[in-house]
């Protein structure tokens, strides 16, 4: 099997999800932009019908909103099909993939904890990385974190507010 994206798969994606915008970054990496309302169905299609595996997800605080990239891979050819979506900062909600994709559990928890994205339907958004005493309103990977919280002191022993 050739180590590059499948033109047949991209044609099927465009037919099933006509609103998707596709950018071929390289022969082994494809980015597909879609609205947050369609991410759940699109990811389910890639996982269940095309047998792609979720490798990881990435959360990025951009000027336009919180960008979530779900990195799916077709392991036998080493090709990544990446779903990109932007969530408005005034409505940081997106449907969780965990109901059909348990592998999304921890990365959605991390993105929730570090960027403040609420994954609707996630079974347990309990923090993984910050201390138990860490204030829930503090998301350390947000662009505004340093400015908005420069007056806040963190207790080095507990990780909570001093």
C-alpha positions as CSV (number, residue, x, y, z in Angstrom):
1,X,0.0,0.0,0.0
2,X,1.4,3.4,-1.0
3,X,2.3,5.7,1.9
4,X,0.1,8.7,1.1
5,X,-3.4,9.9,1.5
6,X,-6.2,8.1,-0.3
7,X,-7.9,10.1,-3.1
8,X,-10.8,7.7,-2.9
9,X,-11.2,8.4,0.9
10,X,-11.1,12.2,0.3
11,X,-13.7,11.8,-2.5
12,X,-16.0,9.8,-0.1
13,X,-15.4,12.4,2.6
14,X,-16.4,15.3,0.3
15,X,-19.5,13.4,-0.8
16,X,-20.6,12.6,2.8
17,X,-19.5,15.9,4.3
18,X,-19.8,18.5,1.5
19,X,-19.1,21.4,3.9
20,X,-15.6,20.1,4.8
21,X,-12.6,22.1,3.6
22,X,-9.6,20.0,2.7
23,X,-5.9,21.0,2.6
24,X,-3.3,18.5,1.6
25,X,-0.2,19.5,3.6
26,X,1.9,16.6,2.4
27,X,1.4,13.1,0.9
28,X,1.0,11.8,4.5
29,X,-0.8,14.6,6.2
30,X,-4.3,16.0,5.3
31,X,-6.1,18.8,7.2
32,X,-9.9,18.9,7.1
33,X,-11.7,21.9,8.5
34,X,-15.3,21.5,9.6
35,X,-17.7,23.3,12.0
36,X,-17.8,22.2,15.6
37,X,-21.4,21.0,15.1
38,X,-20.2,18.4,12.5
39,X,-17.0,17.2,14.3
40,X,-18.8,14.4,16.2
41,X,-20.4,12.8,13.1
42,X,-17.2,13.3,11.0
43,X,-14.9,11.8,13.7
44,X,-17.4,8.9,14.1
45,X,-17.3,8.3,10.3
46,X,-13.5,8.2,10.2
47,X,-13.3,5.9,13.3
48,X,-16.1,3.5,12.6
49,X,-16.5,3.4,8.9
50,X,-12.9,4.1,7.7
51,X,-11.2,2.4,10.7
52,X,-8.9,5.3,11.4
53,X,-7.3,5.5,14.9
54,X,-7.3,8.6,17.1
55,X,-3.7,9.3,17.8
56,X,-4.2,12.5,19.9
57,X,-5.9,15.8,19.8
58,X,-4.4,19.3,20.1
59,X,-6.0,22.4,21.6
60,X,-4.6,25.8,20.6
61,X,-5.8,29.2,21.7
62,X,-5.8,31.3,18.5
63,X,-7.0,34.8,17.9
64,X,-10.1,33.4,16.2
65,X,-11.0,31.0,19.0
66,X,-10.0,27.7,20.5
67,X,-8.8,25.5,17.7
68,X,-9.2,21.7,18.3
69,X,-7.3,19.3,16.0
70,X,-8.2,15.6,16.2
71,X,-5.3,13.7,14.7
72,X,-6.5,10.4,13.1
73,X,-4.1,8.0,11.5
74,X,-4.4,5.2,9.0
75,X,-1.6,3.1,10.5
76,X,-0.9,0.7,7.7
77,X,0.2,3.7,5.5
78,X,1.2,6.2,8.2
79,X,-1.1,8.9,6.9
80,X,-2.7,11.5,9.2
81,X,-6.2,12.8,8.6
82,X,-6.6,15.8,10.9
83,X,-10.0,17.3,11.8
84,X,-9.7,21.0,12.6
85,X,-12.4,23.1,14.1
86,X,-12.6,26.5,15.8
87,X,-14.7,27.0,18.9
88,X,-15.7,30.7,19.7
89,X,-14.2,31.9,23.0
90,X,-17.6,33.1,24.2
91,X,-19.1,29.6,23.8
92,X,-16.3,27.1,24.6
93,X,-18.4,23.9,24.1
94,X,-18.1,21.0,21.7
95,X,-19.6,17.5,21.8
96,X,-17.3,14.9,23.4
97,X,-16.1,12.0,21.3
98,X,-15.9,9.7,24.3
99,X,-19.3,8.0,23.8
100,X,-18.0,6.1,20.8
101,X,-14.2,6.7,21.2
102,X,-12.9,6.0,24.7
103,X,-9.4,7.0,23.6
104,X,-10.5,10.6,23.6
105,X,-11.1,10.6,27.3
106,X,-7.8,11.8,28.7
107,X,-6.9,14.3,25.9
108,X,-10.4,15.9,26.2
109,X,-9.8,16.2,30.0
110,X,-6.4,17.9,29.4
111,X,-7.8,20.3,26.9
112,X,-10.7,21.1,29.3
113,X,-8.3,21.7,32.1
114,X,-5.6,23.7,30.3
115,X,-7.8,25.7,27.8
116,X,-11.3,25.7,29.4
117,X,-13.1,23.9,26.6
118,X,-16.3,22.1,27.8
119,X,-16.7,18.7,26.2
120,X,-20.4,18.0,26.3
121,X,-21.2,14.4,27.3
122,X,-17.8,13.6,28.6
123,X,-18.1,11.2,31.6
124,X,-15.5,12.8,33.8
125,X,-13.8,16.2,33.2
126,X,-11.8,15.9,36.5
127,X,-8.4,17.6,36.1
128,X,-5.3,15.4,35.3
129,X,-2.4,17.8,35.4
130,X,-3.0,20.6,37.9
131,X,-2.9,20.3,41.7
132,X,-6.2,19.6,43.5
133,X,-6.1,23.1,45.0
134,X,-5.7,24.7,41.6
135,X,-8.4,27.3,40.9
136,X,-10.8,26.0,38.1
137,X,-10.9,29.4,36.4
138,X,-7.2,29.3,35.7
139,X,-6.4,27.7,32.3
140,X,-2.6,28.0,31.9
141,X,-2.5,27.5,28.1
142,X,-4.8,30.3,27.3
143,X,-3.4,33.4,25.6
144,X,-4.8,35.7,28.2
145,X,-3.6,33.6,31.2
146,X,-0.5,35.7,31.9
147,X,-2.2,39.1,31.6
148,X,-5.4,38.3,33.5
149,X,-3.8,36.4,36.3
150,X,-0.5,38.3,36.9
151,X,-1.7,39.4,40.3
152,X,-2.6,35.9,41.4
153,X,0.0,34.1,43.6
154,X,0.3,30.3,43.5
155,X,1.3,28.5,46.7
156,X,4.3,26.3,45.6
157,X,3.6,23.6,48.2
158,X,-0.1,23.0,47.3
159,X,-0.4,24.4,43.8
160,X,-3.4,26.4,44.9
161,X,-4.0,30.1,45.3
162,X,-1.8,31.7,48.0
